[in-house]
């Protein structure tokens, strides 16, 4: 989909197909490619202008184009980056729908919104029910992987490209494979970790029905064990269902101890923000 882009105060924005926006208030949504697209679409249907913060430009492809949808691309690595966006946007709401393991950005949003009296809502992913017969092993951190006997196993890593090298150091599996996002940085990190091209699948979120790519990869590579994160929501549900369906051993890195306020479901967020009001 075609998008223009501008550079605004050191932060890169990608704009929707039209430069004409309805004179409604803005919601700033910090999210990725899982929870973000349906939530953004629902907010747009309720009349809001939506700015979505994503880490990479490729992540914007998971979102349907809309004239009132914009993107800020890049990591919000400093408090000042958050403050700058809050001053520039003056959003009615900030929605934190970042990954449950992204404790740094969630903490930063919580801290800076509180300091600037900015209303903030946080998405709480639902914990999916564990299908009967699922073989699951929970670990607290990657270092715990070394205590699991994986000799003869074909291990699929679905933990993000930044953690692949650390996982390989701890794993005793006979063969390793990885599912990564389809962007240059993820591929660079995976290759640097020691993966060969034939051991990698670069996946674009939303390209196929949920779970279809993961099922196909497990069958093609003859996967026997999957390492993923206890991230809640649809992604965790997919891996748990495939574990039961294909007889896979599932190793989950447990969610860190909760340090932030309990959030709302997507439905709760939509009820809380309501319909957009025109700016006066």
N, C-alpha and C positions, 0 to 999 in steps of 0.2 A: 504494500500500500504506500502511496506517495505521502511524504511528510516533509515540510520545510523545517529549518531549525535556525535558531539565533543563539548568540552568546550573551547572557544577561548577568552582569556582575560576577563574572568568573564561573557561572554555573551554566551548563549546556542544557538548552530546552529544545525538544522536538515537538512541533505543533501539528495539529490535525489537518485534515484536508482543506478546511476553510478557515480563514482568518477572522471570520465573523462569529462572535460569541454572543449568546443571549446575556442580557444584563442581570445575571443571577449571581448569587454568592458562590464562593469557591470552597471545595473540600480538597485538602491535601492528603493524598493516599500514599502511604509508604508501604510498598508491597513487592512481591515477586511475580512469578508466572503461574502460581497455583491458585491462591485465593484472590489475587488482584483482579483478573479479567472479569469474572462474574460480578464481583462487588462493584467495580467501576461501571459496568454496564447498568446495574440496578440503580446506582446513584445518578447516572446520566438520565435514566428514564424518569427519575423523580425531579428532574429539572436542574440539577446542580452542574456547575462547571467543575471539572475534575482535573487536578494535576497529580500525576502518578510519578513517584520517585522510584526508579529502577537502577540496578547496578550497571547494566550494559545496554547498548543500543539494540542488540539482538533480542533482548527481553521485551521490547515494545511490540514485536511481531505477534505476541500472544494476545494482544488487545485489538478489538475491533475498532476501526477508524470511526471517529465522530468529531463534528466541528467544535464541540465543547470539551474535548479531551486533549490534554497536553502532557508532555513528559519532561521530567528532569532526569538526566542520565549521569550517573556517577555516584561514587560512595560519599556519604555525608560523614566525613572522617573527623570533623572538628565541631565543637559547639557553635562556632561562629557561622558555619555553613547552615546550620539549622536556624540560628537567629536571623541570618540574612534572608532566608526564604520566608520566615514568618513576617518579617518587616515588609518584604516585597509583595507577598501574596495577600496578607491580612485575611487568612482563611477563616471561615465560620467554624469549621471543625478540622482537626488533624486526626487521621485514622491510622493507627499503627497495625498493619496487617503483615508485618515482616515475619521472617521465618522464626519459629519458636527458639531456635538455637542462636539467633542473632541478638544476644543479650546486650551487646554494646550499643547498637543503634536504638533498641527499645529503651534502655536506660537513659540514653542521651535525649530522646524525644520526651520522656517523662520529666526529666530534670529541666530542660529548657522551656517546655510548655508551661510547667508550673511556675518558673521564674518570670515568664512573660504573660501570665494569666490567660493562656491560650487553651480553650476547650480541647481536650484530647480523649479519644475513645480507642480502646485496644481490642483487637479481634482475639477471641479465645477459640482455638480449634477444638472441635469435639474429639474425644478419645474413642476411636472405633472399637467395636466389640471384637474379641478374638474368636475367629472361626474354630469350631470344634475340630480337634485333631491337628492343630497347627504346632509344629516343632519350633519353639522359640527360645532363644537364649538372650538374656539381657546383660549388658555390660555398662559400666559407668563411664568409661573412657576408652580411647583406642588402645592404650597400653595394656588393657585387660584382654585384648585379643590374643596375646601370646599364651594365655593360660588355656585356650581352647584348642583341642587336638583337631587339626584340619588336614592332616596328611591324606592325600588322595582326593581331596575336595577340589571342585572347580568353583571358585569364589567370585561372585559378581559384587563389585563395590558400587554402591549408590549413595555416596556420602558427600559429594561435592569434590571438585577437582583440587581444591586447596589442601585436602586431607589425604590424597592418594598416596603420596610418598611416605607419610607417617604410617599409614595402614600397611603398606608393603613391608615396612621394617618390622612390624609386629606379627605378621601373618605367616603361618606355616603351610598354607594351602599349596597344592601342587601346581595349580594354574590360576591366574588372576585375569579378570576382565573388568571393564568399567563403563558405566553409562554416564556421560557428561553432557553439559549443555553445548549447543552448536554455536560457540563463539571462539574467536582466536585465542583468547586468554585461557579458557578451559583446556583447549587442545594443547597449548604450549605447556601448561602445567602437567598434563597427563603424560606427554612425551618426555618431559624432563624427569618425571618420576620413574621412568623406565619402561613404560608400556609401548608395545609395538602397535602400529596402526590397526592391524587385524584384531587386536584385543580391545578396541575402543568402539563405542557407538556414540556419535554426536547427535543428540536428540533435540528437536525443536518442540517445546511444550505446546500442546494443543493441536499438533499436526494430525493426529489420529485419535480415535476414541480412547478414553482413559484406560490405561492398562494394556492396550493392544501391543504397543512397542515392547514393553517390559516382558510380556508373555512370549513374544516372538524371539526376543534376545535370549531368554532362558532356554528355549527349545533349540535355537540355532547353536548356541555355545555349550549345550549340555550342562547347564549350571546345576550344582547340587546344594550350594549355600549362598545366601544373599546377606550382605552387610549393609544395613541402612540405619537411619536415625529415627527415634521415636518422636516424630514430628507432629503426630496427630493428623486429623483431617483425611482428605482423599488419598494423599500419597501413602500414608501408613496403611490405609485400608487396602490399597492396591497390592502392596507387598504381602500383607497378611492373607489376602484372598489367594494370591498366587502360590504362597507357601502351602496352603491347604490343597489347592487344586493340583499342583505339580509335585507335591511331596518334597518340597525344599525345606532345608534347615534355615531358619531366619535368625540372624543375630542383630539385635537392635541396641543402638547406643541410647541409653536412657536420657530423658530430658533433664537438664540441670535443675537443681532445686529452685522453685519459683521465688523470685525476689520482687516481682511487680504485682500490682493489683490485678484481681481477676477481671477478665475482659467480658465482652459480649459476643453472642453468636452473630453471624451475618444478619439474620432476621432482626435480632435485637438492635444492631447498629442502624439498620434501615428505619426501624420504628423511632429510634432516638433522634436521628437527624431530620426525619420527616421530609416534606417537599421543600424545594428551594424557594426562597423569597427573592424578589428582585431587589437589587441594591437601590437605595434611596439617593 
